[in-house]
Amino acid sequence: MMASHRPVNCYCVSRPVYSKRAFDEDNDRQIPESRSFREKLSASSKCSSSRAKQVLKGLFPILDWLLQYPTKQWLPSDVISGVSTGLVCCLQGLAYALLVSVGPVYGLYAAFFPILTYFFLGTSRHLSVGPFPVTCLMVGSVVLTLAPDEEFMRAGNESTVNGTLLESESMEVDISAREAQRIVVASTMTVLIGLFQLVMGVFHVGFLVRYLSDPLVGGFTTAAAVHVLISQLKMVLSVPTHSHNGFFSLAYVLSDVCRNIKQTNMADLVAGLLTIVTVMAVKEINAKFQHKIPVPIPIEVIVTVAATGISYAVDLNSRYGASIVHSIPRGFVPAQFPNIELFGEIVGSSFSTAVVGYAVSVSVAKVYAAKHDYKIDGNQELIAFGISNMFCGCFSGFVATTALSRTAIQESTGGKTQVAGLISALMVLIVIVAVGPLLQPLQKSVLAGIVIANLKGMFMQICDVPILWRQNRTDCFIWVFTCISCIVLGLDVGLLTGVVFELGTVVVRSQFPTCSTLGNVPGTDIYRTIKDYKNINEIPGIKIFKCNSPIYFANIDYFKEQLRATLGFDAVRVFKKRNKALKKIHKLIKKGKLKITENGLVPVAPLGVDNEAFESEQDPEQVEGGAQQEVEDGSRREVEVEVQVDWTSSLPVNVTVPKVNIHSLVMDFSAVSFLDVMSTKSLKLVIKEFIRIGVSVYIAGCDDDTVRRMEALCFFDDVVTRDLLFLTVHDAILFIKLETSNGNISDPMVDKISQMQDDKEPLPFTEDEDRIETYDNQHLAIHGLSN
């Protein structure tokens, strides 16, 4: 019946049974060459023309494609893409400036300057560099913290009656002073963000972004979308609110909005709602008919132009009190250095914003790099964004990264290289130097509506939660925990809390690894978990234990607990109980209550242990004969009689000895990637404890790096030798079977007891021997047996 289900394709391999030592000898194992730090530094510092060219291309990736740029084929596509993306960049720059709490013109600067430097330094050919709502909001939260309205209050309009100055009954915000300070904070933070990114790129620590997993980033950006929505809600309603940051800031902002809801400006509310509905509807049309429409409908531009025209024609600001942009000056402001005194107050938020901005940009860049078959250099991206943000901050811009929507437009409209990005920067430049003042009548609620409409993609990430729950509940918990933390605690503290929680889940999963007992598929060298298959057999007398995790200080205790649970006995307890039983047997022999015959006290049984504590120090010639003999003067002399103790049957003393039903233990370390100092010492102790009760231990599947680490940590000695290492589990099993068939492994094993007939001789057991190490006294155990 079973033969009919056997697979058709079979193979047969004939090779020796390999221990690790034998395999290394047969295959001429090479010891890896280790170089000193000076040698590595010297090798990396060598200069040649080819190396100089390679370094130059690494620093300026533009040299890799610009010299081979096919102008006729790519330039028309790049121009069309650049114009389309540039229009969106202008509008998003104006809108995202509201998130930073600075004037709209500074959003245009943030959409212009970073593109210039990224064109030369960036490795992505499709990334649209500029403001992104999440990073803008993170900068904006710091701006509101360091430059709140309350610090810029001044007396309201003063009046005189008959030459007498009257006190103002109200206070008002000094807008010009507030705006000046806020742009100083935003630009300084942008420079510091760029400095962090530059340093991270130079020292090749871009791997830090790997700690931001997809579930964590999903929860974080969704929470950021909630923050953006609430922050723009006051713009759409045009109601006054206080500046709130930190813990429960969203609740305070919502409280202010609800308290002042009666002051809602209907003109702003209608304009904002119409903008949201129109932009979202047209974006859906663009997405649905993207293969039929050559260029996406630039709905943001159309809405902005229409709203500006209506506001100017109807004079919404004067007649209905609508909140408008007011001032968009032509040209650029002079370059200024950052305020270094602020670094200490913004260092934490700057670092988190730098990491988030880099994570967003690299993740988007890798998507399009994979699609168009080129590579992204993560460290060079850090350098590119670092220099771009420092350059942008010195010209009063704020932090730049990328946005998926802009990058999607640049790629879908035919963009091939960063020439499209340069064309989009040219479009922004035209708005800055010429068109900007024409947008002064534009309502802020329209810009807020554009921001909210672009949050749809972030909010749609909530649909990932049920999928994560079905696929991996730990990742689902990370998503939900990070999202809630960022909503409640703020984006910076919430992100840090989410990262800590994520790392905690990794620690917990590695601290409590999956351990299993393996069995053999009959007639094969395949070993699988016994509980998962019906037709897998456990080999009699041999236990195969597998740990699917690195073994280190945090999980070594759990490893030992799982090993004890799998085997069904504690090696230390077995040794203590056997010692106790042997002591009592020895006392009964000396008292004459147990008579020793040539056949021993107890019949031979399957399991036992060699115990040298009972061996006589008498000359071997005195042992011949085996029976007790009297001397002529009536005194007794010492005679040794071998007694075989069956530990599986009842003993002549009232001591319960745990049953040991195996003679060999194989530990499968194929999934163990590393060992630390503490785990190595503890593992060495465990092996010695099993050897002490007659259970042979073998380790299979260790890779060469793990073996080298064992050697460096002095794992091997006279008892725990390299001979216990085997190439695979099957090699270890075959070796055990071969040794058992040759009689090299005692199966059954026996205890030898020496009869001490001289009552004046001390017992062969001492109190020190009885104080053997236990799992519960880990430090004593490590210092005891591992030395």
C-alpha angles and dihedrals in degrees: 000000000000093000092065091061095048113116117255096224110073135162136195125213125191117193139133123277100260128211114189091255093050093047092050091050095046094047099040099243111217120219109230114247113247119207127198123241090255092055092049091048091048092050092049092047096056112120129211137150093258092048092047090052091049092050091047092052089047092055094041108033089177088080089065096064110012095073089053095042110140099219099189095049102038109026098073091050092047092050093051091046093046094052093048093046093043093058090052091046091055094052095042090048091055092045098045091051085074089062090055090047093235133115118291093244090067088059088060089053090051089052093050115038101049091055092060096059096036089056089068101031107033125097097204116089096194106039116119105213120210144085121343121196097232097052091040090055091048090054090043092055090056091046092054091047096052097034109032122167091250092069093057102049118134137171116286127239111320124217136191131216118197089344093308118127112230122208116246114249094209141043126228136193119260093230098186093052092045093050092048093052094044094053089049090054093044095047093044091051090048091054091049090049089052091048091053091049092047093051091047090051095047092050093043096238096140087122088082089081089064088075087068099081123194094257091050093048090046093053092043096050092045090053089047089053089055090051091049092049093051093044092052094043090078089052093052092048092036093220126148118251136173123247110263129179138162127030116017091356091144091056091052093048091049089048091054092047092051092045092053098035091116089065092063114140107228094204091056093043094052092045092048095048093047090050092051094048095043096046094046093047095050092045088056089052090049091051095045096047099031092126093052100042111071093203125022114249106260092226095164090058093046093049092046094050092045093047092047091051093048093047091050095045096046095035092227093180096058100033102038103017094244116174109243136180091254103181129041106158122206121249131006135308117239117271115262135186119243122261101255091193089072094057094089092055097047104034096103096046091044093055094049091047090049091053094045093047092050093046092052095046096045094047091052092043093052091053093059094037089058091046094052098035106246134114134253120216105213096197092048089051088056090052092046095050092041093056091040093054093045090050092046093047092054089058095050095263126132134231119312131197123135141281125222093225095055093043090049090053092048092051099039093051091058104271111166105173143000088282083087088055090051090052090050089052088053089055090051089048090055090054092048097050101032121004100041099089090053089067095058094103090055114122117240089222088065091055089047089051090053090052093049093046090055091055093074094095091053094049091048087066087080086078087068092068098076090044092051090047090058095041105038123352093196090060088047090054090050091052095048095041093049092047094050092043092052092047094048103033102031130260100282099044091037092054091050090048090050092051091050091049091048092051088046091058089051091051092047092049092050093040091057102035126179110265124185145175114242129213134188128255100229114257095010141084090239119120123188139165109289097218092056098057135045099205098053117105130208112229111242114250093008128091120197113202124187130192117196099203144058111276115230142143095289098054105028092096091051089048091055092046091052091047091053091047092050095049095041095226142069113237093209093050091047091053093048093047092048091049090050092050092048091051091054093045090051092050091050090050092051091048090050094241091121118052116212118215132181088263092055131234101287131024118257113270136189097268138038143125139246107244114186092185090088099048114120121239090214124114111278090235089068092060098064114109098034100219129102113266132195125218124223096260091055096252122124126237126210116271128179119223122182113231122189113214119205105209093187095061132058116293128222089242131064097253124118109217117194113245119250108199099176135069098192137038122198117194114200107215097172090116095043107102099179147359128209131210097270096044091048093053092045093047090050089052092050092052092050091049091055093045088052091062094044100263113133115219127208131181119211135188100023113156120226094258091056091048091050089051090051090052092048090051092051093245095153125070139142093300102033101046134173088254090082091066117095132183096234138000090254091055090053093048093049090048092051092049091048092050092047093051090049091050094242090123113059105236106188097027125204142206119228117214123192114215108227105201096175106092090200093063115095120246113270089236123081131190090247091059091052091055092078123163121273134196089245092061098053101166094050089048094052094048092043111049100020095061 
